[in-house]
């Protein structure tokens, strides 16, 4: 086995996931929130592939492929929403998009 | 043989279906003739089966015909099957033959009724139900017929649905019958538990333990008692007079009430395993024949007197079947079908001619205007009392002598009851006769009498009455047990008389003598009291009240069952439904709204809060796993 051990990869993935999660929690720009979501998904992908290599099991890589497909569709929907918001000249600030308040 | 049986069963059902589907597209008369034809076709089928059966060897006269397997669960199997054997052939002939005459009579009687088509659809259905009951090839088919008979009697008793009393009577009949259906079903469950089968052959040959046999017989007896209106489930029968008169004739003569006697004869191997219960059936019959005879003495409605006489005569049949003389019970069923249908139909002629009046105090002297009705009624009445050579004599006396043949103390009690019943029969029947038929017509009769184009009724009414008068007079000659007994021999392969219940010739002679003398004395007393008026009617207010209130059975059931049930229902309505159930709706609504008000604060609309909840949830799950490890 070449390169660093699986722990390093998982650590990187955890850091990436944390950054993504923080981004979703803190940032108010819709586009940045979407970006952060992508980051979290890819952190997951990294962990999946690292474990796949570690355990010599192809399943993790297949999962990663599925996650990519889902990420792509999610971006489609998310960007579509952003475009729609923009067309209606609505704010892109997620804090101001709070009509669902109970 | 089986072809005839299927034809017999399905023709009336076809009639019902055709009349129902065609509805108002056919005339009333067409509906009436469809019903009549199909029932007579059924009679043709029954005759076919009978003739074919007679040409066979005694041993091969019983045949089960299966259309298909209807229910199957593991090795428990019930087929849609008919049993054609000497017993069911006799019943098929009675049901479809007498039934056909009654349907024909209905054409005249129901003429002009608004809903004639519905009537004829129901009445063919009634005949079909009864045929299913008697032809059913296993206990489940029998139970289905049993239930359908209850249903169709409900429909016909309540036929005049705009009369509240008719609707009440229909409900009463249905509830009483449902009680019997339930005990019968319970008996069948016990049989299934013990033999895993409902076929006659298996169940009749099974050896049940004492308790099981007693319970099975008791359940069957419950069904028989309810359907045949014996004490203590007899109260529905007099009320059932609310239906049209031909329906009364059908219920009392050809179908329905005879089902209980048929049931005992059919399932006699089960009853013989529980001899105590079988004797209980005989005791019930003996008690009923006396009680019904006493109540009949004070009735003022012509149909109710005849109704109580039916209860009394069915009591004789139960007595016969209960002591083990099945063929005597069945023979009395046969002759009774003729003379009771005759009595109801002659009474119907009188009622029809007097604008629906049924009170015998108003009908005095109607015989002068309706001689044909008068003589036919007399034939029926003499047959009912059992005066030779009329048919009742040949069929009633063997039942009483079978009771004597038992030789035990209860046998003699039954014998005394039977003879006393003969006296009562003579008394109440000829009370009716002397009050209604002879003498000068009363002003009421003169005023309301209207004939039918110069005759006493439409030909469709007179012809069946004439035929039945002949049958009621001569049908008894079929068998005179001391000397010839083709009927008993015919039924022997299915329901042989128990050895203990075969009377000696001497017993037959002195029983006949006693019964005939008792009947004649009854007639004589009726003549002295109601015609000559040499004997005054004893005041005896206690007894009169007792009889007029039908021994307080209705009162008792009202107190024991109806009132507590009604009180419970009122209590539940006031103290449970209103405060608890009805209040629950608004309360539940308010509670939901309040909870919603609390929970809605969680919905901030801010994306970050939702994400925080998700993250916190995920963290909590991870933590939980870590701790659990």
Interface residues (C-beta under 8 A of the other chain):
Chain A: X21 X24 X25 X26 X33 X94 X95 X97 X98 X99 X100 X101 X102
Chain B: X599 X600 X601 X602 X603 X604 X605 X606 X607 X608 X611 X612 X615
